[in-house]
Amino acid sequence: MTRPLYDTIGEGYANLRRPDPRIAAAIATALGDAKTVINIGAGAGSYEPACRTLLAAEPSERMVAQRPKGAAPCVRAVAEHLPIKTAAADAAMASLTIHHWPDWRAGLGEMRRIARRRVVLFTFDAEAKAFWLQDYVPAIAERDLTSMPKLAELAATLGPCEITPVPVPHDCTDGFLGAYWRRPEAYLDANLRRSISSFSLVDATAGLEALARDLASGAWAAKHGHLLTRDALDLGYRLLKWDFA
């Protein structure tokens, strides 16, 4: 097994990527009445639903070690090859992980194989209108266009699905890429950036220096200050749900 990315960048991940309750509620709604759930690419356990029988699968030893006491049992495995029997659970879920799968089609196929009734995927639409961070670090958006499966491709792989926008709250507690859209200074914090895989995959130095200058001069506020009155923003995060007979 190739060393997982998060064995390198995952230190302190559990503290920086705390599940946001509003996003958690959306995922719980999508899971519906599923009583048994398997979480693929489970990381440190974000968004694993309480009060349901659950199993997790995660390839990174460092991430597994950060799972909280009492979390669901976790097997070390990649999404493309799950050591889980067919139709093992009511539902399979995955949250902000599919872009790390070398063969996402195979991973989705495995999710479908182990789920009797439902597959739920929290992901990002790279074709959605980008937010202001792209102005500073365009390489992130460029990379997303090649690494993020298109929504149409996802639907073509497992069939028609329900797609629900997931707006990002201004005080989002889950420190993924878009979490700090109303807190721009957060992107200058190297510690916070450690929990965002995109920053480990591109050279953002020049862009972050430009952001620091614009925050200091007021140029950022002049252009984007209108966002400071928004409670939530649609940045392209999407919840996909497939139901099967």
N, C-alpha and C positions, 0 to 999 in steps of 0.2 A: 504494500500500500504506500503510495506517495505521501510524504509528510503533509498533513493537512495545513492549510494556510493559518488556521487559528492556533495551531501549536506554536506558531511564531509570533503572532500579533495579539493573541487572546488574553494576555495577562491583565487581570483586573476587569475583565469584560463584564462579569456579573454585577459589579458595582456601577458601571457606566451605562449598561443596557438593561435598565430595570423596566419591566413591562408597563406600558401606559394603560391605565384602567379603561379608558375610552376605546382604545384599540382592542384590548382584551375582550370588552363587551361585544364588539363587532364580530370578532372571531368566534366567541361563544354562541352568538346568534346564528352564524353560518353553520356551526356544528349541529345546531338544532337539538334533536332528541337522541343523538348518538350517545350511547352509554359507554362504549369502549372505543378508545382513540389511540392511534399511534402517531407520535410526533417525529417527523423526519428532519434531519439536520437540526437537532434539538438544541444544540449549544448548551447554555447554562440553564435552560428550562423556561425561557420566556414564553408566555402565553399558553403554557400547558394548563388546560382547564381543570379547575378543582371539581371534586365530587364526581369524577368519572374514572373508570378503570383505564389506566393509561400505561403505555410503554413508549420509551424514547429510543431513537437511533442517532448516533453522533460519532463521526470519525476521529475527532480531535481529543486526545487524552487530556490536554490542558483544559478544554471546555468541560469535559465530563467531571474533572476534579472540582470545578466551580459550582456544580449543581448543588442546591441547598439540601440540607438534611431533611429527609422525608419526601424528597422528590421521587418521581416515578422511576422504576428501574430502567437502566439504559444499557443498550448493547452498542459496542463500537463497530460501526459499519457505515459504508458510503451508501448514498441513496440508490445508486445503480445496482447494488447487490445486497439486498436485505435478507438476513438470515431469519426470516419470519414466514410462517406458513401462509398459504393462500387463504384469503377471506378470514383473516385472523381477528379483525375488528370491524365495528360498524363504520368507522371513518379513519382516514389518514389525513394528517395536516402537515403543513410546512410553512415557516414564517421567515421571510427575507433571507432565503438561503439558496434558492434555485439557481441564481447566477453564479454560485460557486461550484455547481455540479459539472464536471467535464462533459457528461452526456445527459443533459436534462431530460431528453425524451425517454431515455431508459429509466431515469429516476421517476418520472411521472408514470411510466408503465408499471414500475414496482409499486408505487402508491396505489394505483388502480388494482393491482393484483391482490394486495393485502387488505383492501377496503371492501367490505360487502356492499355498502350503500352510498358512501359519500367521500369525496375528496375536497379538501379546503386548502387553498393556497393564498398566502399573503405575499404579494410581490410588488414590483414597481414597473410602470409603463414608461419605458425610456423614450417613447415617441410623444409623451405628453409634454405640454408646455413647460419648459425648464424654469426654475426660479433663479434668483439673482446670483447665486453662487457660481453658475456657469459662466457669468461674465468674467470672473476672476480665475477660475480653474476649468477652462473649457475641456481639458483632457478627461475630466471625470465623465462629463456628458458624452463625449466621443467614445469613451470606453464602454459606457453603459449601452450604447447603441449596438455594440457587437457582443457584449456578454449577457445582456438581459434578453430572455426570450420575448418576442413580440406577443401581444395578447392574442392576435389572430393565429399565431403558431401554436400557442397553448391550447386554444379551442380546437384547432385542427387535430391535435394529438389525442385528446380525450373526448372530443365531441363538444357540442354546444354547452355553454356554462352560463351561470348567473355572475355578472360582474358588478361589484359595488365599489364606488369611490370611498376611500378612507381618508378624510381630511386630517391633517396633522395639527393637533392643538398647539397653541403658542407656548405652552409650558410643558410640552411633551417630556415624559420622564425616560423614554427609550431613546438613547442617544444615537440613532441611526443618522444617515447623511442629511436628511431634510429636517431633522428635529429642531434645529436651531435657527430656522428661517426668520424668527423675530428676535433672536439673540445673536446678532452677527459676530459680536466679540468672542463668542464661544469657539468659533472656528480658529481663533488664534491660540487657543489653549492646546498645547501638544498632548496633554493628558487626555482631554476629551477626544481628540482626533485618533487616539490609539484604538478607540472602539469602533471606528468607521473604516472598514476595509478599503474603501476607495482611495483614501489618503496614503495607504501603504503600497498602492499599485501605480501611482503616477507621481510626478515631481510637481508639487504644488507650491514650491518655495516662492517663486516670483509672484504668483497670484495672491498668496497670503500676505506678502509684503505690500502689495498694492491695496489689499483690503485694509490693512493696518493704517496706511496713509489716508485712505478715504474716510475711515472712521474718525481719525484724528482731525481731519480738515473739515468734516461735515459733508463731504461729497456723497458719502453713502446715504446719509439722512436726507439730503436734498433729492436724491433719486428714488429712494425706497422708503422714506419715512412714513408714507401712507400705510405701510403694512403694520405699523406699530399700533394701529387701532383695531386690527383684525384679531379675532379670537382663534380662528383656525383657517387653514389654507389647503386647497387641493393642489398637491405637488405631483400627483401622478401615482400615488400608492393605491393599489387595487386589491380587493378581496375576491377571489374566484371560487365558485362552488359548483361542483359537478354532482348531480344526483343520479343514481343508477337504480334500475328496477331490482 
